[in-house]
Every structure is written in C-alpha cells, then in structure tokens.
C-alpha cells in the first residue's frame, strides 16, 4: 500500500515512544488502528461501488445492443397499432348484449325419462319366471 518496510515501522515506533511516552502510546496506537481500519473500509466500499457501476453500465450496453438487434422501435410500433385497433372495437365489448337482442332461442337440454315402475315390475316378474 504505502510500501513501508520493517525498518521504517521500527523507526516510527521508536519515535512515537519518545514523543508520546509509554502512558499515551497504547491509546494512540488504538486510535491510529481505528483510522486505518476506517480508511480500508472506505477504500473497499469505493472499489465495490465502482465495480457495481461498471457492471451496471456494461449490462445497459448489452441490453441496448440486444434491443438494436431485435428492432425494439418496430415492436413498440406494432403493439401501439394493435392497441389502437383494439380501441376501435372497445364499444362492442362494453355493450350489454342479451339473447333477446340477438333473437336466439334459449338453450334447453333434453331430459332423459326415468324408467316407469310398470316397466321395472315387468322385468322383475320376467326374472322370477326364468
């Protein structure tokens, strides 16, 4: 990062010990460590944000290129035309059309007649005779 070697770190530690003294040196070291940690987190957050923005821009370009390939404007124009035609027929859907207006007879379903009791008894007597 700053390209500081071991010898430079020892020299900085000795100078800090002489300037601050043994009582204040641990507190100063903790404070310096907190600042370094905050600086590293900020740098990593900045790097992540730049990476996200680059990926988002790359995705936008891909979408734009794909959109140019399929002619998005033509698709949108076709959809608009279809919607306009649907508007022309909207009045037909909104009308309440009943069967009487169309002169259609009501639909009836044929009912099957149930076998009568006389037929059932005739069959039963036939079975007994056999």
C-alpha positions as CSV (number, residue, x, y, z in Angstrom):
1,X,0.0,0.0,0.0
2,X,2.5,2.7,1.1
3,X,5.5,0.4,0.5
4,X,6.8,0.7,4.1
5,X,9.3,-1.9,5.2
6,X,10.0,-3.3,8.6
7,X,12.9,-0.9,9.4
8,X,10.7,2.1,8.7
9,X,8.0,0.7,11.1
10,X,10.5,0.2,13.9
11,X,11.8,3.8,13.4
12,X,8.2,5.1,13.6
13,X,7.5,3.1,16.7
14,X,10.7,4.4,18.5
15,X,9.9,8.0,17.6
16,X,6.3,7.6,18.8
17,X,7.5,6.1,22.1
18,X,9.9,9.0,22.6
19,X,7.3,11.7,21.7
20,X,4.2,10.2,23.4
21,X,5.7,8.3,26.2
22,X,4.8,4.8,27.5
23,X,1.5,6.0,29.0
24,X,-0.1,7.5,25.9
25,X,1.4,5.2,23.3
26,X,-1.2,2.4,23.6
27,X,-4.1,4.8,23.3
28,X,-2.5,6.5,20.2
29,X,-1.9,3.1,18.6
30,X,-5.6,2.1,19.1
31,X,-6.7,5.4,17.6
32,X,-4.3,5.0,14.7
33,X,-5.6,1.4,14.2
34,X,-9.2,2.6,14.1
35,X,-8.4,5.3,11.5
36,X,-6.5,2.8,9.3
37,X,-9.5,0.4,9.6
38,X,-11.9,3.1,8.6
39,X,-9.7,4.1,5.7
40,X,-9.5,0.4,4.5
41,X,-13.3,0.0,4.7
42,X,-13.9,3.2,2.8
43,X,-11.5,2.2,0.1
44,X,-13.1,-1.3,-0.2
45,X,-16.6,0.3,-0.3
46,X,-15.5,2.7,-3.0
47,X,-14.0,-0.1,-5.0
48,X,-17.2,-2.2,-4.7
49,X,-19.4,0.8,-5.8
50,X,-17.2,1.4,-8.8
51,X,-17.3,-2.2,-9.8
52,X,-21.2,-2.2,-9.4
53,X,-21.4,0.9,-11.6
54,X,-19.2,-0.6,-14.2
55,X,-21.2,-3.8,-14.3
56,X,-24.5,-1.9,-14.5
57,X,-23.1,0.2,-17.4
58,X,-22.0,-3.0,-19.2
59,X,-25.4,-4.5,-18.7
60,X,-27.1,-1.4,-20.1
61,X,-24.9,-1.6,-23.2
62,X,-25.7,-5.2,-23.7
63,X,-29.4,-4.5,-23.3
64,X,-29.1,-1.6,-25.8
65,X,-27.2,-3.8,-28.3
66,X,-29.8,-6.6,-27.9
67,X,-32.6,-4.1,-28.4
68,X,-31.0,-2.8,-31.6
69,X,-30.8,-6.3,-32.9
70,X,-34.5,-7.0,-32.5
71,X,-35.6,-3.6,-33.6
72,X,-37.4,-2.5,-30.4
73,X,-39.0,0.5,-32.1
74,X,-40.7,-1.7,-34.7
75,X,-42.1,-4.0,-31.9
76,X,-43.4,-0.9,-30.0
77,X,-45.0,0.4,-33.1
78,X,-46.7,-2.9,-33.8
79,X,-48.0,-3.0,-30.2
80,X,-49.3,0.5,-30.4
81,X,-51.1,-0.3,-33.7
82,X,-52.7,-3.3,-32.1
83,X,-53.9,-1.3,-29.1
84,X,-55.3,1.4,-31.4
85,X,-57.3,-1.3,-33.3
86,X,-58.5,-2.8,-30.0
87,X,-59.8,0.7,-29.0
88,X,-61.9,0.7,-32.2
89,X,-63.7,-2.5,-31.0
90,X,-64.0,-1.4,-27.4
91,X,-67.5,-0.2,-27.9
92,X,-68.6,-3.7,-28.8
93,X,-67.3,-5.2,-25.7
94,X,-68.8,-2.6,-23.4
95,X,-72.4,-3.1,-24.8
96,X,-74.6,-5.5,-22.8
97,X,-75.9,-7.9,-25.4
98,X,-78.7,-10.2,-24.3
99,X,-80.2,-13.2,-26.0
100,X,-83.4,-11.3,-26.8
101,X,-81.5,-8.7,-28.8
102,X,-79.8,-11.4,-30.9
103,X,-83.1,-13.3,-31.5
104,X,-81.6,-16.5,-30.1
105,X,-83.9,-19.1,-28.5
106,X,-83.0,-20.1,-25.1
107,X,-81.0,-23.3,-25.0
108,X,-82.7,-26.3,-23.3
109,X,-81.1,-29.6,-22.6
110,X,-83.2,-32.8,-23.2
111,X,-84.1,-34.7,-20.1
112,X,-83.9,-38.4,-20.1
113,X,-87.1,-40.1,-19.0
114,X,-86.7,-42.4,-16.0
115,X,-88.0,-45.9,-16.4
116,X,-91.5,-46.3,-15.1
117,X,-92.4,-48.6,-12.3
118,X,-94.5,-50.7,-14.6
119,X,-91.5,-51.5,-16.7
120,X,-89.4,-52.3,-13.6
121,X,-92.1,-54.7,-12.3
122,X,-92.4,-56.4,-15.7
123,X,-88.7,-57.0,-15.8
124,X,-88.7,-58.3,-12.2
125,X,-91.6,-60.8,-12.9
126,X,-89.8,-62.0,-16.1
127,X,-86.7,-62.6,-14.0
128,X,-88.7,-64.6,-11.4
129,X,-90.3,-66.8,-14.1
130,X,-87.0,-67.8,-15.6
